[in-house]
Amino acid sequence: MNDIKLALLGSEGAGKSAVLVRFLTKRFIGEYASNTNSLYHKRLSIDGRQLNLEVFDPCSQSEESKCILEEPLDWADGFVVVYTISDRTSFLNAKNILAQIKESRRETCKGEVPICLVGNKQDLCHSRQVSEEEGRSLAQENKCLFQEVSAAENYLEISNLFTKLIRHVMEQLKHRGDRRRYSGSKSMAKLINNVFGKRRKSV
């Protein structure tokens, strides 16, 4: 069974946890503020392959943050970076997060880093501050997947974007000689648990 590890990053209020829970449970949880880090676990099947999926959802990253969390950046196989189309500040922060990911992986990852840029709250088009073209352009600039979604309204789009990202991760892992699997997985989980106050959730 394959292990796939994703990190979910974005500004407070962007709805990143809502996007994740929508994917994991098909339910919409609404908005909530969290000052803790969570590690979610789920078994799933993609293209006939059984997978163990772990998704690290850290506290929301502030615009001023220069270091997201170095360990999760090294630990994760892929990233979901979320902003809301109704908040330009969250979009600018997503741009900053993408730059941090690329910088942290410049020396350790020779291929493309599997990333999906997600413009959430598509249902708030009446208060849109970020155009779809801007989001798509930023994704193309960073060579990552892109999707606008509404965690409140649509499960299928969110499921599809996670599936695409996981497939990209699987391709990268297949071509990567060093899968960074030695003791990194267990030590990382222990680190999140002891240092960052992780809550483990199986869904």
Secondary structure as UniProt FT lines:
FT   STRAND          2..10
FT   TURN            12..13
FT   HELIX           16..25
FT   STRAND          38..46
FT   TURN            47..48
FT   STRAND          49..57
FT   TURN            63..64
FT   HELIX           70..75
FT   STRAND          78..84
FT   TURN            85..86
FT   HELIX           88..105
FT   TURN            106..108
FT   STRAND          115..120
FT   HELIX           122..127
FT   HELIX           132..141
FT   TURN            142..143
FT   STRAND          145..148
FT   TURN            151..153
FT   HELIX           155..175
FT   HELIX           184..195
FT   STRAND          199..202
//
